[in-house]
């Protein structure tokens, strides 16, 4: 886990809370979360390649992403934006989609961005997971996404 990162879980409720500080201003962080071209660069765990990304960034707008794992498996995810309060908060649904287009268990992800004098504290809340195993996989997955996000923010700041 990266320095400055924290993860807490509540196994009884299948909830995930992550906090991470980024060396980028909040407006830049919000930009990285609100534009398709940036999602294409940071979304997904290490080694995954985004193949397709649709992002209708507005309340009620949908997002869809397809990415290829290092082993060649295609993972699809989708959701709908429920709340957008620039530059403080984004809330969206999150679900996996199988090879036949069936949408799985839907979760809610709430991301808030706290200004820290030119830096940003990201707080992510995701619930409710179907299993502890999936919850734990998401801890690693989000931290790897955040590592990618660090790199994307550095490019945006340059």
Helices and strands as residue ranges (DSSP letters): E 5-10, E 15-22, H 26-34, H 36-42, E 49-55, E 62-68, E 74-85, E 89-97, E 107-115, E 120-127, H 132-157
